[in-house]
Amino acid sequence: MEAEQIAAHRGTVRGVLLRLVRDSVLADDLVQEALLRATRTVSSMRGEAAPVTWLTAIALNVARDHFRATRRAPQTAELEQAAELPDACDTEGQVMQAEMSACILGHVARLPERQREAVLLHHFGGLGHREIATTLDVSEGNARVILHRGLAALRASLSLECSLNFNDDIPCERL
C-alpha cells in the first residue's frame, strides 16, 4: 500500500478519532500520528484485513496511547464539537438535530471503552462485524456481542433521560 492509498482513508480515520476525543484540533493531530504510524509500518501489514480496518486499528491505538499519556478520559461533547452550528438561515429543526446529536454522543461517551469503540466503528466508521473484530482484536462473534451490548446499554441510557418516538418530526425529547 502506498501513501496515497493510506491518505484516501483519512476522512474515516478522522471521523472515528473525532468521536473518541471530542476535539477537532486534537483529532487532527491524532490523525496525523495515525497516518504517520501507518506509513512507517505499512510493510508489516499482512493483508488479512481491509486497509481501512488496519488504519482504524492504528487510529484506536493512537487514541489509547494519547489517553494513557494524559491520564484523562474522553469528555462529553459540547454542542459546537458534536455538529457545526447551523447558519442563521437554517431551520429550528436543524438546531434540534444538532442538540440531539450532541446528546446521543454524550451517551455514547459514557459506554465502557470496548462498547464505545464498537458503536463508533459501526455507526460512524461504517465497519462491519468482521472489521470491528479485527480492529478490536477479538473474534467476530465477540465483536457482535460487544456491539450488541453497547447498543443495548446506549438504548437503556437514552431511555432514562429521553422520550423516543421515531414517528414524530423530532424523535427525541429530554424527560
Backbone hydrogen bonds in HBPLUS format (Angstrom, degrees):
<---DONOR---> <-ACCEPTOR-->    atom                        ^
c    i                          cat <-CA-CA->   ^        H-A-AA   ^      H-
h    n   atom  resd res      DA  || num        DHA   H-A  angle D-A-AA Bond
n    s   type  num  typ     dist DA aas  dist angle  dist       angle   num
A0005-GLN N   A0002-GLU O   3.04 MM   3  5.31 121.6  2.39 102.6 116.8     1
A0006-ILE N   A0002-GLU O   3.06 MM   4  6.45 153.5  2.14 151.8 159.9     2
A0007-ALA N   A0003-ALA O   2.88 MM   4  6.09 164.4  1.91 151.1 155.3     3
A0008-ALA N   A0004-GLU O   3.02 MM   4  6.15 131.4  2.27 135.9 147.9     4
A0009-HIS N   A0006-ILE O   3.18 MM   3  5.86 159.4  2.22 117.2 122.4     5
A0010-ARG N   A0007-ALA O   3.09 MM   3  5.13 162.2  2.12 113.7 114.5     6
A0013-VAL N   A0009-HIS O   3.11 MM   4  6.37 170.2  2.12 160.6 163.4     7
A0014-ARG N   A0010-ARG O   2.82 MM   4  5.98 159.2  1.86 153.5 159.9     8
A0015-GLY N   A0011-GLY O   2.91 MM   4  6.06 157.2  1.97 144.1 150.5     9
A0016-VAL N   A0012-THR O   3.08 MM   4  6.35 161.1  2.12 152.9 156.5    10
A0017-LEU N   A0013-VAL O   3.03 MM   4  6.22 168.2  2.04 151.3 154.9    11
A0018-LEU N   A0014-ARG O   2.74 MM   4  5.81 159.4  1.79 154.4 160.4    12
A0019-ARG N   A0015-GLY O   3.22 MM   4  6.33 155.3  2.29 140.9 146.4    13
A0020-LEU N   A0016-VAL O   3.15 MM   4  6.39 133.7  2.37 138.0 150.7    14
A0020-LEU N   A0017-LEU O   3.07 MM   3  4.97 128.2  2.35  92.6 106.9    15
A0021-VAL N   A0017-LEU O   2.88 MM   4  6.08 165.3  1.90 161.9 163.6    16
A0022-ARG N   A0018-LEU O   2.86 MM   4  5.35 145.2  1.98 137.9 145.8    17
A0027-ALA N   A0023-ASP O   2.77 MM   4  5.94 159.1  1.81 155.3 162.6    18
A0028-ASP N   A0024-SER O   2.95 MM   4  6.11 155.4  2.01 141.9 147.7    19
A0029-ASP N   A0025-VAL O   3.07 MM   4  6.39 154.6  2.14 145.9 152.7    20
A0030-LEU N   A0026-LEU O   2.87 MM   4  6.16 160.7  1.91 155.0 160.3    21
A0031-VAL N   A0027-ALA O   2.80 MM   4  6.02 148.4  1.90 149.0 158.2    22
A0032-GLN N   A0028-ASP O   3.06 MM   4  6.31 159.3  2.11 145.4 150.1    23
A0033-GLU N   A0029-ASP O   3.03 MM   4  6.37 157.3  2.08 146.2 152.5    24
A0034-ALA N   A0030-LEU O   2.80 MM   4  6.00 159.0  1.85 148.0 154.0    25
A0035-LEU N   A0031-VAL O   2.85 MM   4  6.07 166.1  1.87 156.6 159.9    26
A0036-LEU N   A0032-GLN O   2.87 MM   4  6.00 150.9  1.96 145.0 153.8    27
A0037-ARG N   A0033-GLU O   2.87 MM   4  6.10 162.1  1.90 150.5 155.1    28
A0038-ALA N   A0034-ALA O   2.88 MM   4  6.10 155.6  1.94 145.8 153.2    29
A0039-THR N   A0035-LEU O   2.90 MM   4  6.07 156.2  1.96 143.5 149.7    30
A0040-ARG N   A0036-LEU O   2.96 MM   4  6.22 155.8  2.02 149.0 155.6    31
A0041-THR N   A0037-ARG O   2.94 MM   4  6.09 145.8  2.06 146.7 155.7    32
A0044-SER N   A0041-THR O   2.82 MM   3  5.43 150.5  1.91 118.3 127.5    33
A0045-MET N   A0042-VAL O   3.19 MM   3  5.38 161.3  2.22 105.9 111.7    34
A0053-THR N   A0050-ALA O   2.98 MM   3  5.25 124.0  2.30 106.7 121.2    35
A0054-TRP N   A0050-ALA O   3.06 MM   4  6.39 161.7  2.09 159.7 165.1    36
A0055-LEU N   A0051-PRO O   2.89 MM   4  6.13 161.0  1.93 151.5 156.7    37
A0056-THR N   A0052-VAL O   2.90 MM   4  5.98 152.0  1.98 139.8 147.7    38
A0057-ALA N   A0053-THR O   2.96 MM   4  6.20 154.1  2.03 148.5 155.1    39
A0058-ILE N   A0054-TRP O   3.12 MM   4  6.43 154.6  2.19 144.3 151.0    40
A0059-ALA N   A0055-LEU O   2.89 MM   4  6.16 156.4  1.94 147.1 154.0    41
A0060-LEU N   A0056-THR O   2.88 MM   4  6.15 157.2  1.93 151.3 156.7    42
A0061-ASN N   A0057-ALA O   3.03 MM   4  6.28 155.9  2.09 145.4 151.9    43
A0062-VAL N   A0058-ILE O   2.89 MM   4  6.20 151.1  1.98 149.2 157.6    44
A0063-ALA N   A0059-ALA O   2.94 MM   4  6.24 158.5  1.99 150.3 155.7    45
A0064-ARG N   A0060-LEU O   2.87 MM   4  6.13 161.1  1.90 150.1 155.5    46
A0065-ASP N   A0061-ASN O   2.88 MM   4  6.05 161.9  1.91 147.6 152.7    47
A0066-HIS N   A0062-VAL O   2.92 MM   4  6.17 153.4  1.99 145.8 153.3    48
A0067-PHE N   A0063-ALA O   2.95 MM   4  6.27 164.2  1.98 156.2 158.9    49
A0068-ARG N   A0064-ARG O   2.89 MM   4  6.09 155.7  1.94 152.4 159.7    50
A0069-ALA N   A0065-ASP O   2.89 MM   4  6.01 158.1  1.94 146.8 153.1    51
A0070-THR N   A0066-HIS O   2.95 MM   4  6.17 149.1  2.05 149.0 157.3    52
A0071-ARG N   A0067-PHE O   2.86 MM   4  5.59 116.4  2.28 132.8 146.4    53
A0081-GLN N   A0078-GLU O   2.96 MM   3  5.27 132.1  2.19 106.4 119.5    54
A0082-ALA N   A0078-GLU O   3.03 MM   4  6.26 150.5  2.12 158.8 167.9    55
A0083-ALA N   A0079-LEU O   3.32 MM   4  6.42 161.4  2.36 153.4 155.8    56
A0090-ASP N   A0087-ASP O   2.96 MM   3  5.36 162.4  1.99 114.9 120.8    57
A0094-GLN N   A0091-THR O   3.19 MM   3  5.55 134.3  2.42 103.7 114.0    58
A0095-VAL N   A0092-GLU O   3.10 MM   3  5.16 120.3  2.47  96.9 111.6    59
A0096-MET N   A0092-GLU O   2.96 MM   4  6.31 159.4  2.00 153.3 159.1    60
A0097-GLN N   A0093-GLY O   2.89 MM   4  6.11 151.1  1.98 142.3 150.5    61
A0098-ALA N   A0094-GLN O   2.98 MM   4  6.19 153.2  2.06 142.1 148.7    62
A0099-GLU N   A0095-VAL O   2.98 MM   4  6.28 154.7  2.04 148.6 155.5    63
A0100-MET N   A0096-MET O   2.89 MM   4  6.17 153.0  1.97 147.0 154.7    64
A0101-SER N   A0097-GLN O   2.90 MM   4  6.13 156.0  1.96 147.5 154.1    65
A0102-ALA N   A0098-ALA O   3.02 MM   4  6.28 158.2  2.07 146.2 151.6    66
A0103-CYS N   A0099-GLU O   2.94 MM   4  6.17 154.8  2.01 144.8 152.1    67
A0104-ILE N   A0100-MET O   2.84 MM   4  6.06 168.3  1.85 157.0 159.4    68
A0105-LEU N   A0101-SER O   2.89 MM   4  6.04 165.4  1.91 151.0 155.5    69
A0106-GLY N   A0102-ALA O   2.94 MM   4  6.08 142.7  2.08 138.9 149.2    70
A0107-HIS N   A0103-CYS O   3.07 MM   4  6.46 148.4  2.17 146.4 154.6    71
A0107-HIS N   A0104-ILE O   3.05 MM   3  5.08 117.4  2.46  95.5 110.5    72
A0108-VAL N   A0104-ILE O   2.88 MM   4  6.23 153.8  1.95 150.8 158.9    73
A0109-ALA N   A0105-LEU O   2.92 MM   4  6.09 151.1  2.01 142.7 150.0    74
A0110-ARG N   A0107-HIS O   3.14 MM   3  5.27 140.3  2.31  99.0 110.0    75
A0111-LEU N   A0108-VAL O   3.09 MM   3  5.48 160.2  2.14 111.8 118.0    76
A0116-ARG N   A0112-PRO O   2.83 MM   4  5.95 166.0  1.85 166.1 170.8    77
A0117-GLU N   A0113-GLU O   2.91 MM   4  6.10 163.6  1.93 154.8 158.9    78
A0118-ALA N   A0114-ARG O   2.98 MM   4  6.17 160.6  2.02 146.8 152.1    79
A0119-VAL N   A0115-GLN O   2.92 MM   4  6.14 165.1  1.95 154.7 158.3    80
A0120-LEU N   A0116-ARG O   2.94 MM   4  6.10 166.6  1.96 152.9 156.9    81
A0121-LEU N   A0117-GLU O   2.82 MM   4  5.94 163.6  1.85 151.6 156.8    82
A0122-HIS N   A0118-ALA O   2.95 MM   4  6.03 156.3  2.01 145.6 152.0    83
A0123-HIS N   A0119-VAL O   2.89 MM   4  5.91 170.2  1.90 156.6 158.3    84
A0124-PHE N   A0120-LEU O   2.86 MM   4  5.14 147.0  1.97 131.0 141.5    85
A0125-GLY N   A0120-LEU O   2.95 MM   5  6.34 132.7  2.18 148.9 157.2    86
A0127-LEU N   A0121-LEU O   2.95 MM   6  5.65 171.3  1.96 147.9 145.0    87
A0132-ILE N   A0128-GLY O   2.89 MM   4  6.12 158.9  1.94 157.4 164.3    88
A0133-ALA N   A0129-HIS O   2.88 MM   4  6.04 158.6  1.92 148.4 154.3    89
A0134-THR N   A0130-ARG O   3.02 MM   4  6.30 157.6  2.07 146.4 152.1    90
A0135-THR N   A0131-GLU O   2.88 MM   4  6.06 162.4  1.91 148.9 154.1    91
A0136-LEU N   A0132-ILE O   2.84 MM   4  5.99 162.9  1.87 155.5 159.5    92
A0137-ASP N   A0133-ALA O   2.85 MM   4  5.66 112.3  2.32 134.9 150.8    93
A0138-VAL N   A0133-ALA O   2.93 MM   5  4.94 161.8  1.96 140.1 145.7    94
A0137-ASP N   A0134-THR O   3.28 MM   3  4.94 146.3  2.40  91.7 101.4    95
A0143-ALA N   A0139-SER O   2.90 MM   4  6.21 151.3  1.98 148.9 157.5    96
A0144-ARG N   A0140-GLU O   3.01 MM   4  6.33 151.3  2.10 146.8 153.8    97
A0145-VAL N   A0141-GLY O   3.08 MM   4  6.39 155.8  2.14 144.9 151.1    98
A0146-ILE N   A0142-ASN O   2.85 MM   4  6.09 165.6  1.87 155.2 158.8    99
A0147-LEU N   A0143-ALA O   2.93 MM   4  6.06 165.3  1.95 148.6 152.7   100
A0148-HIS N   A0144-ARG O   2.83 MM   4  5.96 163.2  1.86 148.3 153.8   101
A0149-ARG N   A0145-VAL O   2.84 MM   4  6.00 168.0  1.85 154.7 158.0   102
A0150-GLY N   A0146-ILE O   2.87 MM   4  6.00 152.0  1.95 143.9 152.5   103
A0151-LEU N   A0147-LEU O   2.88 MM   4  6.12 159.5  1.93 154.1 158.9   104
A0152-ALA N   A0148-HIS O   2.89 MM   4  6.09 156.1  1.95 148.5 155.8   105
A0153-ALA N   A0149-ARG O   2.86 MM   4  5.99 159.7  1.90 146.4 151.9   106
A0154-LEU N   A0150-GLY O   2.91 MM   4  6.06 149.3  2.00 140.7 149.7   107
A0155-ARG N   A0151-LEU O   2.87 MM   4  6.11 160.7  1.91 148.1 152.8   108
A0156-ALA N   A0152-ALA O   2.94 MM   4  6.19 162.8  1.97 149.2 154.0   109
A0157-SER N   A0153-ALA O   2.89 MM   4  6.04 160.1  1.93 146.6 152.2   110
A0158-LEU N   A0154-LEU O   2.88 MM   4  6.06 163.3  1.90 152.9 157.5   111
A0159-SER N   A0155-ARG O   2.87 MM   4  6.04 154.6  1.93 148.6 156.0   112
A0160-LEU N   A0156-ALA O   3.26 MM   4  6.48 134.3  2.48 141.0 150.9   113
A0161-GLU N   A0158-LEU O   3.13 MM   3  5.47 137.0  2.33 105.4 116.3   114
A0162-CYS N   A0158-LEU O   2.68 MM   4  5.45 135.8  1.87 157.7 171.2   115
A0175-LEU N   A0161-GLU O   2.86 MM  14  5.48 163.3  1.89 134.3 136.4   116
A0163-SER N   A0173-GLU O   2.67 MM  10  5.21 156.1  1.73 154.5 163.1   117
A0173-GLU N   A0163-SER O   3.14 MM  10  5.21 149.2  2.24 130.9 140.2   118
A0165-ASN N   A0171-PRO O   2.77 MM   6  4.73 156.7  1.83 137.0 144.3   119
A0168-ASP N   A0165-ASN O   3.17 MM   3  5.70 166.4  2.19 117.3 121.0   120
